[in-house]
Amino acid sequence: MLAKELVAMNEVDLLRLCQTTKCAQCGVSLHESTTGTRKTADGCLCSDCYFDRFDEELVAHPIGTPRLHKGR
């Protein structure tokens, strides 16, 4: 964003731009360098909540179920 665009913005848009995003699950303020920011269909999540949810999905739907393959 250019400096000219920032100066031209009204107060409401400036506040919206600077407003911190909170995790949709635990409510912690999101910062990419400390908590991580993961965008999902349910909103933004911190890395801890995202991977907790991801772990639940992996347990429910395991990847790499062993199967027998017939060789040719």
TIZAKOL-908542 format. One record per residue (C-alpha): x, y, z; residue number from 0. Coordinates in nm, 2 decimals. Layout:
// TIZAKOL-908542
<site><px>X</px><py>Y</py><pz>Z</pz><resi>NUM</resi></site>
...
// end
This chain:
// TIZAKOL-908542
<site><px>0.00</px><py>0.00</py><pz>0.00</pz><resi>0</resi></site>
<site><px>0.13</px><py>0.34</py><pz>-0.09</pz><resi>1</resi></site>
<site><px>0.17</px><py>0.62</py><pz>0.16</pz><resi>2</resi></site>
<site><px>-0.07</px><py>0.84</py><pz>-0.05</pz><resi>3</resi></site>
<site><px>-0.33</px><py>0.57</py><pz>-0.01</pz><resi>4</resi></site>
<site><px>-0.29</px><py>0.56</py><pz>0.36</pz><resi>5</resi></site>
<site><px>-0.32</px><py>0.94</py><pz>0.39</pz><resi>6</resi></site>
<site><px>-0.63</px><py>0.93</py><pz>0.18</pz><resi>7</resi></site>
<site><px>-0.81</px><py>0.66</py><pz>0.38</pz><resi>8</resi></site>
<site><px>-1.09</px><py>0.76</py><pz>0.62</pz><resi>9</resi></site>
<site><px>-1.07</px><py>0.69</py><pz>0.99</pz><resi>10</resi></site>
<site><px>-1.29</px><py>0.38</py><pz>0.98</pz><resi>11</resi></site>
<site><px>-1.08</px><py>0.21</py><pz>0.71</pz><resi>12</resi></site>
<site><px>-0.76</px><py>0.29</py><pz>0.90</pz><resi>13</resi></site>
<site><px>-0.90</px><py>0.13</py><pz>1.22</pz><resi>14</resi></site>
<site><px>-1.01</px><py>-0.18</py><pz>1.02</pz><resi>15</resi></site>
<site><px>-0.67</px><py>-0.20</py><pz>0.86</pz><resi>16</resi></site>
<site><px>-0.48</px><py>-0.19</py><pz>1.20</pz><resi>17</resi></site>
<site><px>-0.73</px><py>-0.40</py><pz>1.39</pz><resi>18</resi></site>
<site><px>-0.58</px><py>-0.73</py><pz>1.52</pz><resi>19</resi></site>
<site><px>-0.74</px><py>-1.06</py><pz>1.42</pz><resi>20</resi></site>
<site><px>-0.83</px><py>-1.30</py><pz>1.69</pz><resi>21</resi></site>
<site><px>-0.83</px><py>-1.68</py><pz>1.68</pz><resi>22</resi></site>
<site><px>-1.19</px><py>-1.81</py><pz>1.61</pz><resi>23</resi></site>
<site><px>-1.14</px><py>-2.10</py><pz>1.85</pz><resi>24</resi></site>
<site><px>-0.94</px><py>-1.97</py><pz>2.15</pz><resi>25</resi></site>
<site><px>-0.96</px><py>-1.59</py><pz>2.10</pz><resi>26</resi></site>
<site><px>-0.58</px><py>-1.52</py><pz>2.12</pz><resi>27</resi></site>
<site><px>-0.46</px><py>-1.22</py><pz>1.92</pz><resi>28</resi></site>
<site><px>-0.30</px><py>-1.35</py><pz>1.60</pz><resi>29</resi></site>
<site><px>0.05</px><py>-1.25</py><pz>1.50</pz><resi>30</resi></site>
<site><px>0.22</px><py>-1.44</py><pz>1.22</pz><resi>31</resi></site>
<site><px>0.56</px><py>-1.46</py><pz>1.39</pz><resi>32</resi></site>
<site><px>0.45</px><py>-1.57</py><pz>1.73</pz><resi>33</resi></site>
<site><px>0.11</px><py>-1.75</py><pz>1.71</pz><resi>34</resi></site>
<site><px>0.08</px><py>-1.82</py><pz>1.34</pz><resi>35</resi></site>
<site><px>-0.22</px><py>-1.74</py><pz>1.13</pz><resi>36</resi></site>
<site><px>-0.41</px><py>-2.02</py><pz>0.95</pz><resi>37</resi></site>
<site><px>-0.71</px><py>-1.92</py><pz>0.74</pz><resi>38</resi></site>
<site><px>-0.99</px><py>-2.18</py><pz>0.74</pz><resi>39</resi></site>
<site><px>-1.35</px><py>-2.18</py><pz>0.64</pz><resi>40</resi></site>
<site><px>-1.44</px><py>-2.11</py><pz>1.00</pz><resi>41</resi></site>
<site><px>-1.22</px><py>-1.81</py><pz>1.02</pz><resi>42</resi></site>
<site><px>-0.86</px><py>-1.75</py><pz>1.12</pz><resi>43</resi></site>
<site><px>-0.70</px><py>-1.99</py><pz>1.37</pz><resi>44</resi></site>
<site><px>-0.37</px><py>-1.98</py><pz>1.57</pz><resi>45</resi></site>
<site><px>-0.13</px><py>-2.26</py><pz>1.48</pz><resi>46</resi></site>
<site><px>-0.20</px><py>-2.45</py><pz>1.81</pz><resi>47</resi></site>
<site><px>-0.58</px><py>-2.46</py><pz>1.74</pz><resi>48</resi></site>
<site><px>-0.53</px><py>-2.54</py><pz>1.37</pz><resi>49</resi></site>
<site><px>-0.30</px><py>-2.84</py><pz>1.43</pz><resi>50</resi></site>
<site><px>-0.52</px><py>-2.96</py><pz>1.72</pz><resi>51</resi></site>
<site><px>-0.81</px><py>-2.97</py><pz>1.48</pz><resi>52</resi></site>
<site><px>-0.60</px><py>-3.12</py><pz>1.21</pz><resi>53</resi></site>
<site><px>-0.48</px><py>-3.40</py><pz>1.45</pz><resi>54</resi></site>
<site><px>-0.85</px><py>-3.48</py><pz>1.53</pz><resi>55</resi></site>
<site><px>-0.92</px><py>-3.52</py><pz>1.16</pz><resi>56</resi></site>
<site><px>-0.61</px><py>-3.74</py><pz>1.11</pz><resi>57</resi></site>
<site><px>-0.73</px><py>-3.97</py><pz>1.39</pz><resi>58</resi></site>
<site><px>-1.08</px><py>-3.99</py><pz>1.24</pz><resi>59</resi></site>
<site><px>-0.95</px><py>-4.04</py><pz>0.88</pz><resi>60</resi></site>
<site><px>-0.60</px><py>-4.19</py><pz>0.89</pz><resi>61</resi></site>
<site><px>-0.37</px><py>-4.15</py><pz>0.59</pz><resi>62</resi></site>
<site><px>-0.19</px><py>-4.44</py><pz>0.44</pz><resi>63</resi></site>
<site><px>-0.40</px><py>-4.74</py><pz>0.55</pz><resi>64</resi></site>
<site><px>-0.20</px><py>-5.05</py><pz>0.46</pz><resi>65</resi></site>
<site><px>-0.33</px><py>-5.23</py><pz>0.15</pz><resi>66</resi></site>
<site><px>-0.22</px><py>-5.53</py><pz>-0.04</pz><resi>67</resi></site>
<site><px>-0.11</px><py>-5.45</py><pz>-0.40</pz><resi>68</resi></site>
<site><px>-0.08</px><py>-5.72</py><pz>-0.67</pz><resi>69</resi></site>
<site><px>0.24</px><py>-5.68</py><pz>-0.86</pz><resi>70</resi></site>
<site><px>0.26</px><py>-5.73</py><pz>-1.23</pz><resi>71</resi></site>
// end
